[in-house]
Amino acid sequence: MENTWLAHAKRLQAIASTGLHFCKDEFDRERYQQVADIAHGMLAQLGDVPLERITGLVSDFAQRYSTPMVDVRGALIENERILLVRERNDGCWALPGGYADIGLSAAENIAKEIHEEAGLHVSVSALYSLRHKAKGPFKPDTRDFYKLYFMCKRDDRQAPLAGAEVSDAAFFALDALPELSRGRTIESDITAAFAFHRGETRATLFD
């Protein structure tokens, strides 16, 4: 669960962004800009990062109604082992996936991500979990995310081959997981995938 003040700061940033987009009155614009400046300062302090980085994270700030970003992740389980990829920036492992690209469905996005990161062609069979990142024990983030987790099936029999965005791709047993990149994947994401794969649950998890 993320820090309460981090949640408040992100909410203020979203209110300011939406307000600046829709407001017509110059006095209201000035007030919303003050809220934005306060929110950005809070996020910079809470995240211990430069203010410039915070203001650059939201590329469409004040250009539309502010909504959470979408992160898609895919679970491919074979012979009681799950596919993970090693992230280049921290050397830790995660379910393959990333930000959803505009113009593709969620399922199309995850199939694309698995092919790009692990060299495998898959079909998406089910949505097993939909989480609000802020509600889970993920590494804190100054941005707001919905995380969509999909069960996948193999369309080919190739061995995993790491793509340009990752340094390795391999299958792991549930009781022998490597160190996870906790901003992207946590243990419960993986145990939920195994439970769905084994038929122990058929309900989609959600917050």
C-alpha positions as CSV (number, residue, x, y, z in Angstrom):
1,M,0.0,0.0,0.0
2,E,1.5,3.3,-1.0
3,N,2.1,6.3,1.3
4,T,-1.1,8.3,2.0
5,W,0.6,11.6,1.1
6,L,1.9,10.1,-2.2
7,A,-1.7,9.2,-3.0
8,H,-2.9,12.7,-2.1
9,A,-0.2,14.3,-4.2
10,K,-1.0,12.2,-7.2
11,R,-4.7,13.0,-6.8
12,L,-3.9,16.8,-6.6
13,Q,-1.8,16.5,-9.7
14,A,-4.7,14.8,-11.6
15,I,-7.2,17.4,-10.4
16,A,-4.9,20.2,-11.5
17,S,-4.3,18.6,-14.9
18,T,-8.0,18.1,-15.6
19,G,-8.8,21.6,-14.3
20,L,-6.2,23.3,-16.5
21,H,-7.5,21.5,-19.5
22,F,-11.2,22.4,-19.1
23,C,-11.1,25.8,-17.3
24,K,-11.9,29.0,-19.3
25,D,-11.5,31.6,-16.6
26,E,-8.0,33.0,-16.2
27,F,-8.4,33.3,-12.4
28,D,-9.3,29.6,-12.2
29,R,-6.4,28.8,-14.4
30,E,-4.0,30.5,-12.0
31,R,-5.5,28.6,-9.1
32,Y,-5.2,25.2,-10.8
33,Q,-1.6,26.1,-11.8
34,Q,-0.9,26.8,-8.1
35,V,-2.3,23.4,-7.2
36,A,-0.2,21.8,-9.9
37,D,3.0,23.4,-8.6
38,I,2.2,22.3,-5.1
39,A,1.5,18.7,-6.2
40,H,4.7,18.5,-8.3
41,G,6.7,19.8,-5.4
42,M,5.2,17.2,-3.1
43,L,5.8,14.4,-5.6
44,A,9.4,15.5,-6.1
45,Q,10.1,15.5,-2.4
46,L,8.2,12.2,-1.7
47,G,10.0,10.5,-4.6
48,D,13.3,12.1,-3.8
49,V,13.8,13.2,-7.4
50,P,14.4,16.5,-9.2
51,L,11.3,18.6,-9.8
52,E,12.0,18.6,-13.6
53,R,11.7,14.8,-13.7
54,I,8.2,15.0,-12.1
55,T,6.9,17.6,-14.5
56,G,8.3,15.6,-17.4
57,L,6.6,12.3,-16.4
58,V,3.1,13.4,-17.5
59,S,3.7,14.2,-21.2
60,D,0.0,15.1,-21.7
61,F,-0.4,17.2,-18.6
62,A,-3.4,19.6,-18.9
63,Q,-4.1,18.3,-22.4
64,R,-7.0,15.9,-21.5
65,Y,-9.0,14.4,-18.6
66,S,-6.4,12.9,-16.3
67,T,-6.7,9.0,-16.0
68,P,-4.4,6.3,-14.7
69,M,-1.8,4.7,-17.0
70,V,-2.2,1.1,-18.1
71,D,0.5,-1.6,-17.6
72,V,0.0,-5.0,-19.2
73,R,1.7,-8.2,-18.0
74,G,1.5,-11.7,-19.4
75,A,1.7,-15.1,-17.6
76,L,2.9,-18.0,-19.7
77,I,3.1,-21.3,-17.7
78,E,4.5,-24.5,-19.0
79,N,5.4,-27.7,-17.1
80,E,4.7,-25.8,-13.8
81,R,7.2,-23.1,-14.7
82,I,6.4,-19.4,-15.6
83,L,8.1,-17.2,-18.1
84,L,10.0,-14.2,-16.6
85,V,12.3,-11.6,-18.2
86,R,15.3,-9.8,-16.6
87,E,15.0,-6.1,-16.7
88,R,18.1,-4.2,-17.8
89,N,17.8,-1.3,-15.5
90,D,17.8,-3.2,-12.2
91,G,18.9,-6.7,-13.1
92,C,15.8,-8.2,-11.5
93,W,13.0,-10.3,-13.1
94,A,9.4,-9.6,-14.0
95,L,6.5,-10.9,-16.0
96,P,6.9,-9.7,-19.5
97,G,5.0,-6.6,-20.4
98,G,5.0,-2.8,-20.1
99,Y,2.9,0.3,-20.8
100,A,0.1,-0.3,-23.2
101,D,0.5,1.3,-26.6
102,I,-2.3,3.4,-28.2
103,G,-4.0,1.7,-31.1
104,L,-3.8,-1.8,-29.8
105,S,-6.1,-3.7,-27.5
106,A,-4.9,-4.9,-24.2
107,A,-4.5,-8.5,-25.5
108,E,-2.7,-7.3,-28.6
109,N,-0.3,-5.3,-26.4
110,I,0.7,-8.2,-24.2
111,A,1.2,-10.5,-27.2
112,K,3.4,-7.8,-28.7
113,E,5.4,-7.4,-25.5
114,I,6.0,-11.1,-25.1
115,H,7.3,-11.4,-28.6
116,E,9.5,-8.3,-28.3
117,E,10.9,-9.3,-24.9
118,A,11.1,-13.1,-25.1
119,G,10.9,-13.9,-28.8
120,L,7.7,-16.0,-28.4
121,H,4.4,-15.9,-30.2
122,V,1.4,-16.3,-27.8
123,S,-2.3,-16.1,-27.8
124,V,-4.1,-14.4,-24.8
125,S,-6.6,-16.7,-23.2
126,A,-7.9,-14.8,-20.0
127,L,-7.6,-11.8,-17.8
128,Y,-6.8,-13.2,-14.4
129,S,-6.1,-10.0,-12.4
130,L,-6.7,-6.2,-12.6
131,R,-4.9,-4.3,-9.9
132,H,-4.4,-0.7,-8.9
133,K,-0.7,-0.5,-8.4
134,A,-1.1,1.9,-5.4
135,K,-3.1,-0.7,-3.5
136,G,-0.4,-3.4,-3.6
137,P,3.1,-3.8,-2.0
138,F,4.8,-2.6,-5.2
139,K,7.8,-0.3,-5.2
140,P,6.2,3.2,-4.8
141,D,5.7,5.2,-8.0
142,T,4.8,8.9,-8.5
143,R,2.6,7.9,-11.4
144,D,-0.7,6.1,-11.2
145,F,-1.3,2.7,-12.8
146,Y,-3.8,0.1,-13.5
147,K,-2.0,-3.3,-13.9
148,L,-3.7,-5.9,-16.2
149,Y,-2.5,-9.5,-16.0
150,F,-3.3,-12.0,-18.7
151,M,-2.9,-15.8,-19.1
152,C,-1.3,-16.7,-22.3
153,K,-0.8,-19.9,-24.5
154,R,2.1,-20.6,-26.7
155,D,1.7,-20.5,-30.5
156,D,5.2,-21.8,-31.3
157,R,7.8,-24.1,-29.7
158,Q,10.8,-21.8,-29.8
159,A,13.1,-21.4,-26.8
160,P,12.8,-18.0,-25.1
161,L,15.2,-15.4,-26.6
162,A,15.8,-12.1,-24.8
163,G,14.9,-9.0,-26.9
164,A,16.6,-5.6,-26.9
165,E,14.6,-4.3,-23.9
166,V,15.7,-7.1,-21.5
167,S,18.9,-9.0,-20.7
168,D,17.4,-12.6,-20.3
169,A,14.2,-14.6,-20.6
170,A,13.6,-18.0,-18.9
171,F,11.1,-20.2,-17.2
172,F,11.0,-20.6,-13.4
173,A,9.2,-22.9,-10.9
174,L,7.0,-21.2,-8.3
175,D,9.3,-22.4,-5.5
176,A,12.5,-21.2,-7.2
177,L,11.7,-17.6,-8.3
178,P,14.6,-15.2,-8.8
179,E,14.7,-11.7,-7.3
180,L,11.8,-9.8,-8.7
181,S,11.7,-6.2,-10.1
182,R,9.1,-5.1,-7.5
183,G,8.0,-2.0,-9.4
184,R,6.7,-4.4,-12.1
185,T,5.9,-7.7,-10.6
186,I,5.4,-9.1,-7.0
187,E,5.1,-12.7,-5.8
188,S,1.3,-12.5,-5.5
189,D,1.0,-11.7,-9.3
190,I,2.8,-15.0,-10.0
191,T,1.0,-17.2,-7.4
192,A,-2.4,-15.8,-8.8
193,A,-1.3,-16.9,-12.3
194,F,-0.5,-20.4,-11.1
195,A,-3.8,-20.7,-9.2
196,F,-5.7,-19.6,-12.4
197,H,-3.7,-22.0,-14.6
198,R,-4.4,-24.9,-12.2
199,G,-8.1,-24.2,-12.2
200,E,-8.1,-23.4,-8.4
201,T,-9.8,-20.1,-9.2
202,R,-11.6,-18.8,-12.3
203,A,-12.6,-15.4,-11.0
204,T,-10.6,-12.3,-12.1
205,L,-8.9,-10.6,-9.1
206,F,-9.5,-6.9,-8.8
207,D,-9.3,-4.1,-6.3
